[in-house]
């Protein structure tokens, strides 16, 4: 049997990781400023993470959601406190797409509506409802297509209010910092106006914090920069540092009904242990603060480089979620960064580097990357 070939791959086999570094099977060290799509939050192979997962697998790897799992309860309590959502409820699943599926399903159950408003350039996942609210027709199969979603420009409050006023909108779903869309940031005026309009028209506000959340922006959730409090919050990626996990934070307005939602693997013992280990490290190493401080330094250094190099046309982001827009193809830049400078970054669109390192990144590692990036830009 062969693998179903849907991923264009770099010719590198990564076999080891530590902190913000990874190594290939040939022993080559790479600086990792991508963290496997913003998944690695506390650094590769953190000793506390390894220790907790090792101890748990030696006790119990899995049992179903038909019995009490006190690890789930511990996680709900800890996550509520660190995020500022102690009065919310937690539902655990396996991925970001699944988290968004359940957000949309809950909203529709609650108000009985079908129509969704989503932002242009949005990415919310590749399955069913999640791909339907993703603004990329290339990955929407005919079976996923329906007339329930309207895509609107982010930060154009008037356009969103006009649609909401029709009275048939179930939910608005928003990435407060778009990832795949190119590190586009919602403004406080837009976000606050949208929340007010949602409440006026009986529509639920969903914040997709899968990539921009969990400390990456320099606050626990990116929407906390905007002064809003959404009805539903989806999480994944950094929540368990690479162990498959997703979560939905649910406002007290929603009352649970047996059988309404469900999952086989969601919130299993290993996933909860991984998520608890992440929160331990967040608190002990103050990683949200580090993301804010190192992120500000990183953006500042990139803007200094922009003044020296005309190929950089814009630098934007928040915390350790940064976009570098260029007048040259990002593919060519990324290839040189990997092949010549041994550094991983991400991408968006055709000309944007997407930088999503572990939240443990140091200023020294930022300086290291700036040198490597400068070397690559000098070749164009």
N, C-alpha and C positions, 0 to 999 in steps of 0.2 A: 504493500500500500504506500502511496505517496501522499505528502501533505497537499492540501488544497491550496494552491498557490495564489493567495490574495494579498500577500505582503511584499512590497518591494524592499529588499533587504540590503543593508550595508554588509560588505564582506568582512565582518568581524564576529568572532565567536567569543562572547563575554562569559567567563567562567568563575570570576571571583570579584568581590566588592568589599570595600571598607570605607566608611565615611562618605566623602565626596569623590572617591576614586573607584574605578573598576579596572580589571585586567583581562586581557584576551588569553586564549589557549596558547598563544605564542609568547606570553609573558610581558606583552606591551601594556604599560600603564596608561590609562586615559583619565582626564578630568571630566567628571560627569556633571554637566549643567542642564541635564534634562530629566534625570531621575525616573526614567521609564514612563514618560507622560505625566509628570508631577505626582507620581505614586510614592516615591521614596521621600518620606517626610523627616525621619530622624537620622538618616544616613544608612548606608548599606551595612548590614551585619552588625548592628549595634549590640554590644555584649549583653545588655539587660534584656533586649528583645530576644536574643538567642536563648538566654537562660530561662526566661519565662515560657517560651514555646517548647523548649526541651523538657522542662518539668511537666508541662501540661500533657504532651503527647505520651509521656510515660505513665500518665494517670488515666486519661480518657481523651480520645480524639473527637468522637462524635456520638451524640444521641439526639433523638428527634425533639421537636417542639411540643410534644405531648406530655412532657414532664418538666418540672421546675429546673431552671438553669440559673443559679445564683450569679453566675458571671454576667449574664445579661442584665440583671438587676444592678450589679455593681457598676457596669458600664453606663447604664442610664443615669445613675446618680452622679457619677464622676463627670460625664459629658454635659449634663445639665448645669453643673456648677461652673465648669471651666468655660463654657460657652455663653453663660448668662441666660439660659433657657430652662431653669429648674422647674417651671410650671408646665412645660411641654411634655409630650409623650414620645416614646421612641419605638420605631418598628425597624427591625434589622433584616437585611437581605444580602445579596451577594455581589452587586455591581452598581455602577452609576446609572446605567440605563434602567435597571430594575427599580432603583430608587425613584427615578422620574416617572416610570410607569405607575408606581403606587401613589405618588403625589397626585397625578392627573386622575387616577381612578377614585381616590378619596374625595377629591374636589367635586367630581361628577356625581358620586353617590350623595354628597351632602346637599348640593343645590339642584340636582336633577337636570343640569344643562350639558350641552355637548361641545359648544364652540370654545376654541382656545386662541388666545393672542400670543404670538411669539415674535421675537426680534429677528430682523434681517441679519444674516450671517450667523445665526444661532446654531449651536451644536448641543444636542441633549441626549444623544445615544443612537444606536443602530437597530433597535427592536421596536416593532409595533407602534405604540403611541409615541415613544421617545423619538423614533426616526421621523414620524409624522410631523413633529414640532421642530425638527431639524431642517434648516434652510439650505438643503443641498439635494436637488432633484436626482443627482447621479446615484445616490444610495437609497432612494425611496423606490421600492418595488411596486408594481401595479396593485398588489394586494394590500399595500399599506396606504394607498392614496384615498383620501376622502375630502370632503368639502368643509371639514370642521375647523381648519386652522387658517388664520389670517396672519401674515407676516408684515410687521411694521418697522420703520426705522427707529433704532434705539435713540433715546433722548428727544424724540419728537412727541412731546406729551399731548399736543393737540390731536394728533392722529390716533393715539391710543384712547383718549377720552371720547372721540367721535364714535369709535367702535363700541366702547363700553356702554355708551348712552343708548345703544340699541336694545339693551336689557337681556340679551341672550348669551352673554359670555360666561362660561363656566369658570375659567381661570386664565390668568396671565402668568407666563413662565419666563423668567429672566435670569441670565448670567450677569451679575453685576460687573464682572470683568470677563469679557468673552475670551476664550482660549483659542480654539480652532479658528474663530472668526478674525483673530489678529490683535488681541490685547486691546480691545475697545472697551472703554470704561463708562459706566452709567454715571450721570451727574446726580448730586443730591436733590436738585430741583426736580429732575425727572422722576427719580425713585419715590420721593415723598409725594409728589403730585399723583403718581400712578397708584400708590397705596391708598391715598385719599379717595381717588376715583373708584378703585375696586370696592372699597367699603360702601361708597354711595350706591353702587349698582349691584351689590350682592355677589360680587365676583371675588374669587380667592386669588391671593398673590403667592406664587411659588418662586422661591429663590433657588436656583441651581448652583449649589456651592461645591460641586463635585471636583472641579479643578481649582477654582479661585478660593475655596474655603479651607478649613482646617489649618489655620495659621499662616497660610501662604501669603496673604496680602499684608501681614503685619498686625492684623486683628484676627480674632478667632474665625470670624466670618467676614467676607468682603462687604456684605450689605451693612455691616456695623459702621463702616465709614460713611454711610449715606443717611443714617438716622431713621431707618425703617425697621419694622418688625413683621416679617412675612407670616402668612398662615401656615405654610409648609416649607420645609427646608430639606433639600436632598444632598446627601454626602456620599463620598466613596474615596477613591484614589488614596490620599494620604492617611485615611482613617486607620489603616492597619499595616502601613509600610510595605505593601506588596502582597500581603495575604488577601485573597479575594473577599471583599466585604463592601456593603453599602448600607445606608441608613436613611430613614426619614424622621425628621423632627416635626411633631404634629401639635398644633395649638390645642388648648383645652376646649375650644369650640367643637371639636370633633369627638364624638362618643363612640368607643369601639363596639363592634358587633361581632360575636363569634362567627368565624368562617368568612368574614368580609374580605380579609386579606390572608395570605398564607404563603409559606415557603418551606421547602424541605431542608435546605442547608443553611439558610439565613440565621445568623446569631449562634452558630455552632460553637462548641467549647474552644476550639483552636482559634477561630476568628475573634471571639471576645477576648481571649488571652492576648492576642496580637494587638488589639485595639487598646486594651488596658496598659500594655507595655508602652505603647506610643504616648498615651497620656502621662504615664510616669516620667518619661524622658522629656516631654513638653514642659512639665512642671519643674523637674530637677535642673534642666539645662536652659530654661526660660527661652524656648525656641521661637515662640511667637514674637517676643521682643527682639530676638536675634534677626528674625526675618524682616522686621521693620527697619532696624538699624543698618544691617548689612545691605538690605534692599535699597535703602536711600543712598548709601555709599556707592553701590553698584550703578544705579541710575546716574548719579553725579559723574562717575568716572566715564560712563558711556557718553554722556553729553559733552564732557571734555574732549573725548576722542572724536565726536561728531564735528567739533570746531576745527579739528586738524584734518579730517578726512571727509571729502565731499560725497563719498559713496553712501554715508549714513544720512538719511533724509529726516528721520524722526526716531526718538527714543521715548517710550511710554510704558507705564506699568505702575504697580503698587507692590511694595514688599519684594518678595522673590518670585514675582510673576511679571516678566519684562518682555517687551517686544522691541526689536530693533529693525526699523524699516530701512531698506536700501534701494539704490537705483540699479542694482545688479541682482541676478537670480539667486535666491537663497540656497537653491540646490548646489550651485557651484561653490558657494561660501562654505556650506556644511561639509561638502566632500573634502575640501581642502583642510578644514578644521579637524576632521577625523583622520585623514590620510597623512597630513603633514605636521599638524600640531597636536594630534592625539587628544581631541576634546569633543565631547558630545553636546550638541544643542538640539532644540526642536525647530519646528517651522510652522508658518501659517501663510496662506495664500502663496504667491509666487516669489515674494521678495521680502518676507519678514522672518527674522530669526526669533524663535520663541525660547526664552530662557526660564527654566523651571527646576532649579537645583534643589537638593535636600535643604531643609530649613536650618541645618547645622553649618551651612557654608560660612567660611571665615573671610575677613577682608583681605587676608594674604592670598586666598584662593581667587578672589575677585581680581586682584592685581595680576596674578598669574594668567588668568583668562584674558585680561585686557592686552597683555603682551602678545599672547598667541593670536588673538583676533586682529591686532594691529599688523602682525606679520602677514596674515592672510590677506587683509585689505590692501596691503602694499603691492600685492601681485596683480591687482586689477587696474 
